[in-house]
Amino acid sequence: MFDTAALSGSKTEQYAELAAQARGLLAGERDRTANAANLSSLVFHALPELNWVGFYFYDGTELVVGPFQGRPACVRIALGKGVCGTAALLRLTQRVADVEEFPGHIPCDSASRSELVVPLFDGERLLGVFDLDSPITNRFDADDQAGLETIAGIFLESIR
């Protein structure tokens, strides 16, 4: 049904290709769970050196694991705790080069060494976070952050 092509070109061009694939994959579907599941799979298989890609959704009290690709995950994360809870509370993407140096890091997968978390908001309302882990320190740079924030924005557009 949907086959991801190998990404090519510069990192910026690769993220542009990935964004186009994400738009095509999510087009016409508004279900949050379905789109989170498909987007997690797309990103997990398209980008190198990732060991976890997925979503945590805010239930009004805490973040609860949603669709993902990777090893089993922490089920609940309090706002302000770990990288995910910090991104949600501060409303800012968290790009962590070495999770061992992040105060309060929650080691859901002991193989994870770096992490990037994009908070998801609908206006002022917290919806959750888009979380990516890598077994490589310093895996995520500013280009990754910009590209993954765009991908998160495509997800948000798809569920509105």
URWOGI-V150100 format. One record per backbone hydrogen bond with DSSP energy under -0.5 kcal/mol. CO is the residue of the C=O (numbers start at 0). NH is the residue of the N-H. E is the energy in kcal/mol with one decimal. If there is no record, write none. Layout:
BEGIN
CO/NH/E + CO/NH/E
END
This chain:
BEGIN
1/3/-0.5 + 9/13/-2.7 + 10/14/-2.4 + 11/15/-1.7 + 12/16/-2.3 + 13/17/-2.6 + 14/18/-2.5 + 15/19/-2.0 + 16/20/-2.4 + 17/21/-2.6 + 18/22/-2.6 + 19/23/-2.2 + 20/24/-2.5 + 21/25/-2.4 + 22/26/-1.2 + 25/28/-2.0 + 30/34/-2.4 + 31/35/-2.4 + 32/36/-2.4 + 33/37/-2.4 + 34/38/-2.5 + 35/39/-2.3 + 36/40/-1.9 + 37/41/-2.6 + 38/42/-2.5 + 39/43/-2.5 + 40/44/-2.2 + 41/45/-1.5 + 42/46/-2.3 + 50/70/-0.7 + 51/132/-2.8 + 52/68/-2.6 + 53/130/-3.2 + 54/65/-3.2 + 55/128/-2.7 + 56/63/-2.9 + 60/78/-0.5 + 61/58/-2.5 + 62/76/-2.5 + 63/56/-3.0 + 66/54/-2.1 + 68/52/-2.2 + 74/64/-2.7 + 76/62/-3.0 + 77/80/-2.1 + 80/84/-1.6 + 81/85/-1.7 + 82/86/-2.3 + 83/87/-2.2 + 84/79/-2.0 + 84/88/-2.3 + 85/89/-2.9 + 86/90/-1.4 + 86/91/-0.9 + 92/94/-0.6 + 93/95/-0.6 + 93/116/-2.4 + 94/96/-0.6 + 95/114/-2.1 + 96/137/-2.6 + 97/100/-2.0 + 98/101/-1.3 + 100/102/-0.6 + 101/104/-2.0 + 103/81/-0.5 + 104/106/-0.7 + 105/107/-1.9 + 108/111/-2.0 + 112/98/-2.6 + 113/133/-2.4 + 114/95/-3.2 + 115/131/-2.4 + 116/93/-2.4 + 116/118/-0.5 + 117/129/-2.7 + 118/120/-0.5 + 119/126/-3.1 + 119/127/-1.5 + 120/122/-0.6 + 121/123/-0.5 + 121/124/-1.9 + 124/121/-2.8 + 126/57/-2.6 + 127/119/-3.3 + 128/55/-2.1 + 128/130/-0.5 + 129/117/-2.8 + 130/53/-2.5 + 131/115/-2.5 + 132/50/-2.1 + 132/51/-1.3 + 133/112/-3.8 + 133/113/-1.9 + 135/138/-1.0 + 140/144/-2.5 + 141/145/-2.6 + 142/146/-2.5 + 143/147/-3.0 + 144/148/-2.3 + 145/149/-1.8 + 146/150/-2.0 + 147/151/-2.4 + 148/152/-2.0 + 149/153/-2.0 + 150/154/-2.0 + 151/155/-2.4 + 152/156/-2.5 + 153/157/-2.0 + 154/158/-1.1 + 155/158/-0.6 + 156/159/-1.0
END
